[in-house]
Amino acid sequence: MDIDTEFSLDDSLVFPDDLGTAIVFLDKEALLARLTADHRSARKQAVVDRFFEISGNRAYYVTDAYVVAEVISAFRSNRGAHEALDLYEDIKESDLVVQHGSDSWESANLTASPRAVLDAAAAFLDQYPKHDVSLQEAILILQAKRGDDYLFSFDGPIRKLARACGLSVYPVTEEIYLE
């Protein structure tokens, strides 16, 4: 698909030039749009493809092990278990950084147990009672907040909570990916 002719995208709303190098946390919707075909709308697919194209070597892409589990589960529901395992292998071989709490998911010596990570997310959500996001989404926001990094998300509640706690969220406006 030629996104320049099919969709008009303002690059400054997708990933501004003045950011320099950035660490960008990706949520489930962004990963599904990036890693799978025909799983999300053509518009979201175009925006995420453009994001990766223009961020290029200026971004390090990070997500959480719980988000990876969500992506694999969503993919399995639509395609099947074997295809989901293939996607998992693709994720493991990609340059995507996957964390568990503040540790790499490959670490044998985690600084926080899964329960401690979930407890921290629950305590974080208690501070924002008007925001309706899941524990795994709160974990992703906490990780981005810890490093004062950026978040790429299509999900309205995730975007609102991330902004409420001071994170920059991309794409800048929802209008560029809503049909």
C-alpha positions as CSV (number, residue, x, y, z in Angstrom):
1,M,0.0,0.0,0.0
2,D,1.3,3.4,-0.9
3,I,0.5,5.4,2.3
4,D,1.4,8.7,0.7
5,T,-1.4,8.4,-1.8
6,E,-3.9,6.4,0.1
7,F,-3.6,8.2,3.4
8,S,-2.4,11.7,4.1
9,L,0.0,11.5,7.2
10,D,1.7,14.4,8.9
11,D,5.0,12.9,9.9
12,S,5.4,15.4,12.8
13,L,2.2,13.8,14.3
14,V,3.6,10.3,13.9
15,F,7.1,10.8,15.2
16,P,8.5,14.4,15.4
17,D,11.9,15.1,13.9
18,D,13.1,17.0,16.9
19,L,13.0,14.0,19.2
20,G,16.4,12.8,18.3
21,T,17.0,9.2,19.6
22,A,14.2,7.9,21.7
23,I,13.1,4.8,23.6
24,V,9.6,4.1,22.6
25,F,7.4,1.6,24.4
26,L,4.9,-0.3,22.2
27,D,1.5,-1.5,23.3
28,K,-0.4,-4.6,22.1
29,E,-2.2,-2.7,19.3
30,A,1.0,-1.2,17.9
31,L,2.8,-4.6,18.0
32,L,-0.1,-6.3,16.3
33,A,-0.2,-3.7,13.6
34,R,3.5,-4.0,13.2
35,L,4.0,-7.7,13.4
36,T,0.9,-9.1,11.6
37,A,-0.9,-8.4,8.4
38,D,-4.7,-8.0,8.2
39,H,-5.1,-7.9,12.0
40,R,-5.8,-4.2,12.3
41,S,-7.4,-1.5,10.1
42,A,-5.5,-0.4,7.0
43,R,-5.3,3.1,8.6
44,K,-3.6,1.9,11.8
45,Q,-1.3,-0.4,9.7
46,A,-0.3,2.6,7.6
47,V,0.4,4.8,10.7
48,V,2.5,2.1,12.4
49,D,4.4,1.3,9.2
50,R,5.1,5.0,8.7
51,F,6.2,5.4,12.4
52,F,8.8,2.6,12.0
53,E,9.9,4.0,8.7
54,I,10.5,7.6,10.0
55,S,11.8,6.6,13.4
56,G,14.3,4.2,11.8
57,N,17.6,4.3,13.7
58,R,16.3,7.1,16.0
59,A,14.2,4.8,18.2
60,Y,14.7,1.7,20.4
61,Y,11.5,-0.3,20.5
62,V,10.6,-1.8,23.9
63,T,7.6,-3.7,25.3
64,D,6.8,-5.8,28.2
65,A,6.6,-9.6,28.5
66,Y,2.9,-9.3,29.5
67,V,2.2,-7.4,26.3
68,V,4.0,-10.1,24.3
69,A,1.7,-12.6,26.0
70,E,-1.3,-10.5,25.0
71,V,-0.1,-10.3,21.4
72,I,0.5,-14.0,21.1
73,S,-2.9,-14.8,22.6
74,A,-4.7,-12.4,20.3
75,F,-2.9,-13.8,17.3
76,R,-3.7,-17.4,18.4
77,S,-7.4,-16.5,18.7
78,N,-7.4,-15.3,15.0
79,R,-4.9,-17.6,13.4
80,G,-4.2,-20.7,15.5
81,A,-1.6,-22.1,18.0
82,H,1.1,-23.0,15.4
83,E,1.0,-19.6,13.8
84,A,1.1,-18.0,17.2
85,L,4.3,-20.0,18.1
86,D,5.8,-18.8,14.8
87,L,5.0,-15.2,15.8
88,Y,6.6,-15.8,19.2
89,E,9.8,-17.0,17.5
90,D,9.8,-13.9,15.2
91,I,9.5,-11.7,18.3
92,K,12.4,-13.5,20.0
93,E,14.6,-13.0,16.9
94,S,13.7,-9.4,16.4
95,D,15.5,-6.3,17.7
96,L,12.5,-5.6,20.0
97,V,13.6,-5.2,23.6
98,V,11.2,-7.1,25.9
99,Q,11.2,-6.4,29.6
100,H,9.8,-7.9,32.7
101,G,9.5,-5.0,35.2
102,S,12.9,-3.2,34.8
103,D,14.7,-6.4,33.7
104,S,15.3,-8.0,30.4
105,W,12.9,-10.9,29.9
106,E,16.1,-13.0,29.3
107,S,17.4,-12.3,32.8
108,A,17.8,-15.3,35.2
109,N,18.0,-13.0,38.2
110,L,14.9,-10.8,38.2
111,T,15.0,-7.8,40.5
112,A,11.2,-8.1,40.9
113,S,9.0,-11.1,41.0
114,P,5.9,-11.3,38.7
115,R,3.8,-10.6,41.8
116,A,5.9,-7.5,42.7
117,V,5.5,-6.2,39.2
118,L,1.8,-6.7,39.3
119,D,1.5,-5.2,42.8
120,A,3.4,-2.1,41.6
121,A,1.0,-1.8,38.6
122,A,-2.0,-2.1,41.0
123,A,-0.6,0.6,43.3
124,F,0.0,2.8,40.3
125,L,-3.6,2.3,39.1
126,D,-4.8,3.2,42.6
127,Q,-3.3,6.7,42.0
128,Y,-5.3,7.1,38.9
129,P,-8.8,5.8,39.7
130,K,-10.5,7.5,36.8
131,H,-8.4,5.7,34.2
132,D,-9.6,2.3,33.0
133,V,-6.6,0.3,31.9
134,S,-5.5,-3.3,32.6
135,L,-2.6,-4.3,34.9
136,Q,-0.4,-5.2,31.9
137,E,-1.1,-1.9,30.3
138,A,-0.3,-0.1,33.6
139,I,3.0,-2.1,33.7
140,L,3.9,-0.8,30.2
141,I,3.1,2.8,31.2
142,L,5.1,2.5,34.4
143,Q,8.1,1.2,32.5
144,A,8.0,4.1,30.1
145,K,7.5,6.5,33.0
146,R,10.5,5.2,34.8
147,G,12.8,6.3,32.1
148,D,10.8,9.3,31.0
149,D,10.5,7.6,27.6
150,Y,7.8,7.6,25.0
151,L,4.8,5.5,24.3
152,F,3.3,4.5,21.0
153,S,-0.4,3.4,21.4
154,F,-3.6,3.4,19.5
155,D,-5.6,2.7,22.7
156,G,-7.5,5.7,24.1
157,P,-7.5,4.8,27.8
158,I,-3.7,3.9,27.6
159,R,-3.0,7.2,25.9
160,K,-5.0,9.2,28.4
161,L,-3.3,7.6,31.5
162,A,0.2,7.9,29.9
163,R,-0.5,11.6,29.3
164,A,-1.9,12.1,32.8
165,C,1.4,10.9,34.3
166,G,3.5,13.1,32.0
167,L,4.5,10.8,29.2
168,S,4.7,11.8,25.5
169,V,2.4,9.6,23.4
170,Y,2.6,8.9,19.7
171,P,1.0,9.3,17.3
172,V,0.2,12.7,18.7
173,T,-3.4,12.8,17.7
174,E,-6.0,10.0,17.3
175,E,-7.4,11.6,14.1
176,I,-4.5,10.3,12.0
177,Y,-5.4,6.7,12.5
178,L,-9.2,6.8,13.1
179,E,-11.2,6.0,10.0
